[in-house]
Each structure stands twice: as structure tokens, then as C-alpha cells.
Amino acid sequence: MAMCGNLSLEAAVPQCKNLPLETIRREVDFAWLAGIIDGEGNLNIQVVEHCLNGKPYMRSKIRVANTDVRMVRKISEIYVREGLVFFTNIDRRKPKPGQNPVKTKINIEIASQGSSRKLLEMVIPYLVNKRRQAETMLEVIKFVQTQPKGGNTLSIRYVDDPVFIRLMDEWRREFRWYIDPSETTRRARTVVSWPGA
């Protein structure tokens, strides 16, 4: 049993009569992961053509990139525990002449519809600034998964379906924002806001 000072870990963590400790730990991990995705994550949906048959299809990606291997390791531990399919790679960038060395960045990415859906369902309750993006992405994935064979059939072109087009328009709308630099000023002790934000 893990110890925290003179107390066992179970005694140190606040207890809940309704939820087992392991459930509380999982929810804490989901909230932590949501914070990482909010700040360091990238949610992406693309419509691309299949390299062999030319059929357009939707590809989803959820990626976190960071130079801190401890963060990426914890993310991978959560992904493994939850049964998510993911991969990692290292982005070794060479510094430009005269620049300091660039830190090696580690990418951890989920690219399957099933794992993307499961991850989004885990973190959406805790997301803040990327919550609407995540909700829209989840709706697109759910729609594609309702198609025959999850959209992986040559006989159906779901990308032409009005529902898919509407969902993709909603997705793109989440990225259409711009802050005019002329409207920004230095402010202290006030909530940050701009027109349209």
C-alpha cells in the first residue's frame, strides 16, 4: 500500500461514499488530460482521398506535442489503461544558424475514429476553450460511424451527405476567429475580452 507521510494513500485522498477510489482517480486523470489537451493539444478533422481508390473520407486526429517526456509518458499511461490506440514520434528540429539548440518535441497522437471518439467522450466534460471543437468533432465521428462499415465502403460517399457537410461547416466555424490588434490594449486586473470573443 502506498504511503503519504504517516497516512496510507487511501487515507490521504478524500473519500466518497458513492464512488470507489479508482473511479475518482480515473476522473482526476481525465480532468488533467483535458487541461493538457486544452493547452497543448490539437484536434483535427480532414477530408482526404484514399491513396488506392480515390474515394474521399474523413480522417480524425488528436495530438499533443510537448518537450516534457514526463507529460507524454503520463498521457500514454492513461491511453494504455483506457485501451486507446495511439502512436508516438519524436520531432527533432535543427536550429537555424545562430539560434540556440531547439528542444526535441515528442508527439503522441490518436488517429482512429474509435479511439478519438472514446477520448473525446472522456475529456469533454472537463474541457474549457476547446470544448466546442471537441463536441463538434465528436458529432462528425458519430455520423461517420453510422454509415455502412463505419464509412469504409466504396458504395457510399458520405462526404456528399448534407448532414456531413453541415457538421463540417460547424467544425470549420470553430476556427474562424480573429482578434484585431488595433483593438487590444494593456489592461490590468480585468477579465480579458474582445468583440466577438
C-alpha positions as CSV (number, residue, x, y, z in Angstrom):
1,M,0.0,0.0,0.0
2,A,1.4,3.4,-0.9
3,M,2.2,5.8,1.9
4,C,1.8,9.6,2.1
5,G,3.7,10.7,5.2
6,N,2.2,8.6,8.1
7,L,-1.0,8.0,6.2
8,S,-1.8,5.4,3.5
9,L,-2.7,6.8,0.1
10,E,-6.3,5.8,0.6
11,A,-6.5,7.7,3.9
12,A,-4.8,10.8,2.4
13,V,-7.2,11.0,-0.6
14,P,-10.7,12.4,0.3
15,Q,-13.2,9.5,0.4
16,C,-16.6,9.5,-1.3
17,K,-19.3,7.1,-0.1
18,N,-20.8,6.7,-3.6
19,L,-17.7,6.2,-5.8
20,P,-14.8,3.8,-5.4
21,L,-11.3,5.4,-5.1
22,E,-10.3,4.0,-8.5
23,T,-13.2,5.8,-10.2
24,I,-12.2,9.1,-8.6
25,R,-8.6,8.6,-9.7
26,R,-9.7,8.0,-13.3
27,E,-11.8,11.2,-13.3
28,V,-8.9,13.2,-11.9
29,D,-6.8,11.8,-14.8
30,F,-9.5,12.7,-17.3
31,A,-9.6,16.3,-15.9
32,W,-5.8,16.5,-16.0
33,L,-5.8,15.2,-19.6
34,A,-8.5,17.7,-20.6
35,G,-6.3,20.5,-19.3
36,I,-3.3,19.3,-21.3
37,I,-5.5,19.0,-24.5
38,D,-6.9,22.5,-23.9
39,G,-3.4,24.0,-23.7
40,E,-1.1,21.7,-25.7
41,G,-3.5,19.7,-27.8
42,N,-4.6,19.8,-31.4
43,L,-7.9,18.5,-32.6
44,N,-8.1,17.9,-36.4
45,I,-10.6,16.6,-39.0
46,Q,-9.6,16.4,-42.6
47,V,-11.4,15.1,-45.7
48,V,-8.8,13.3,-47.8
49,E,-8.8,11.0,-50.8
50,H,-7.8,7.4,-50.3
51,C,-4.5,6.7,-52.0
52,L,-5.7,3.5,-53.7
53,N,-9.3,4.1,-54.8
54,G,-9.5,7.9,-54.7
55,K,-12.6,7.8,-52.5
56,P,-12.9,10.8,-50.1
57,Y,-13.1,10.0,-46.5
58,M,-12.9,11.7,-43.1
59,R,-9.7,11.4,-41.0
60,S,-9.6,12.5,-37.4
61,K,-6.5,13.2,-35.3
62,I,-6.0,14.2,-31.7
63,R,-2.4,15.2,-31.0
64,V,-0.4,16.5,-28.1
65,A,3.1,17.7,-28.7
66,N,5.5,18.7,-25.9
67,T,9.2,18.7,-24.9
68,D,8.4,17.2,-21.4
69,V,8.7,13.4,-21.7
70,R,7.1,13.0,-18.2
71,M,3.9,14.6,-19.5
72,V,3.8,12.4,-22.7
73,R,4.5,9.4,-20.5
74,K,1.5,10.1,-18.3
75,I,-0.7,10.6,-21.3
76,S,0.5,7.3,-22.7
77,E,-0.2,5.6,-19.4
78,I,-3.8,6.9,-19.5
79,Y,-4.2,5.9,-23.1
80,V,-3.0,2.3,-22.4
81,R,-5.2,1.9,-19.3
82,E,-8.2,3.1,-21.3
83,G,-7.5,0.8,-24.3
84,L,-6.9,3.7,-26.8
85,V,-4.9,3.1,-30.0
86,F,-2.1,5.7,-30.3
87,F,1.4,6.2,-31.6
88,T,4.3,8.5,-30.6
89,N,7.1,10.0,-32.6
90,I,10.0,12.4,-32.0
91,D,10.2,15.7,-33.8
92,R,14.0,16.6,-33.9
93,R,14.2,20.1,-35.3
94,K,17.6,21.5,-36.2
95,P,18.1,25.1,-35.0
96,K,18.5,27.8,-37.6
97,P,22.0,29.3,-38.0
98,G,22.8,31.4,-35.0
99,Q,19.9,30.1,-32.9
100,N,20.1,28.2,-29.6
101,P,19.5,24.4,-29.8
102,V,15.8,23.5,-30.2
103,K,14.4,21.1,-27.7
104,T,13.3,17.7,-29.1
105,K,9.5,17.6,-29.2
106,I,7.5,14.4,-28.6
107,N,4.2,13.9,-30.3
108,I,1.5,11.5,-29.1
109,E,-1.3,11.0,-31.5
110,I,-4.6,9.2,-31.8
111,A,-5.7,8.8,-35.4
112,S,-8.5,6.2,-35.3
113,Q,-12.2,7.1,-35.2
114,G,-13.0,4.7,-32.4
115,S,-10.1,5.9,-30.1
116,S,-10.8,9.5,-31.0
117,R,-14.5,9.1,-30.0
118,K,-13.6,7.4,-26.7
119,L,-11.0,10.0,-25.8
120,L,-13.4,12.9,-26.6
121,E,-16.2,11.3,-24.5
122,M,-13.7,11.0,-21.6
123,V,-12.5,14.6,-21.6
124,I,-15.3,16.8,-23.0
125,P,-16.9,17.3,-19.5
126,Y,-13.6,18.9,-18.4
127,L,-12.6,20.9,-21.5
128,V,-12.9,24.7,-21.4
129,N,-11.6,26.5,-24.5
130,K,-11.6,23.5,-26.9
131,R,-14.9,22.1,-25.7
132,R,-17.0,23.3,-28.6
133,Q,-14.3,22.0,-31.1
134,A,-14.4,18.6,-29.3
135,E,-18.2,18.4,-29.3
136,T,-18.3,19.2,-33.0
137,M,-15.6,16.7,-33.8
138,L,-17.4,14.0,-31.8
139,E,-20.6,14.7,-33.8
140,V,-18.7,14.3,-37.1
141,I,-17.2,11.0,-35.9
142,K,-20.6,9.7,-34.7
143,F,-22.1,10.5,-38.0
144,V,-19.4,8.7,-40.0
145,Q,-19.7,5.7,-37.7
146,T,-23.4,5.4,-38.5
147,Q,-22.5,4.8,-42.2
148,P,-22.2,1.3,-43.5
149,K,-18.9,-0.3,-42.3
150,G,-18.2,3.0,-40.5
151,G,-17.9,4.9,-43.8
152,N,-15.3,2.4,-45.2
153,T,-17.2,1.2,-48.2
154,L,-16.9,2.2,-51.8
155,S,-20.6,2.3,-52.4
156,I,-21.3,5.2,-50.0
157,R,-20.0,8.7,-50.4
158,Y,-20.9,10.2,-47.0
159,V,-18.8,13.3,-47.6
160,D,-21.6,14.5,-50.0
161,D,-24.4,13.9,-47.5
162,P,-26.0,17.2,-46.4
163,V,-25.7,16.2,-42.7
164,F,-21.9,15.6,-43.1
165,I,-21.5,18.9,-44.9
166,R,-23.4,20.8,-42.2
167,L,-21.3,19.2,-39.5
168,M,-18.0,20.0,-41.3
169,D,-19.2,23.6,-41.7
170,E,-19.8,23.8,-37.9
171,W,-16.3,22.3,-37.4
172,R,-14.7,24.9,-39.6
173,R,-16.6,27.7,-37.9
174,E,-14.8,26.9,-34.7
175,F,-11.6,28.1,-36.3
176,R,-12.9,31.4,-37.8
177,W,-11.9,33.9,-35.3
178,Y,-9.6,36.8,-35.4
179,I,-8.5,39.5,-32.9
180,D,-7.8,42.8,-34.5
181,P,-4.5,44.0,-32.9
182,S,-5.8,47.6,-33.1
183,E,-8.5,46.7,-30.5
184,T,-6.0,45.4,-28.0
185,T,-4.7,47.5,-25.1
186,R,-2.7,46.8,-22.0
187,R,-5.1,46.1,-19.1
188,A,-4.6,45.1,-15.5
189,R,-7.0,43.2,-13.2
190,T,-9.8,42.9,-15.7
191,V,-11.3,40.0,-17.5
192,V,-9.9,39.6,-21.0
193,S,-12.4,40.2,-23.7
194,W,-12.6,41.3,-27.3
195,P,-15.5,41.9,-29.7
196,G,-16.7,38.5,-30.9
197,A,-14.6,36.5,-28.5
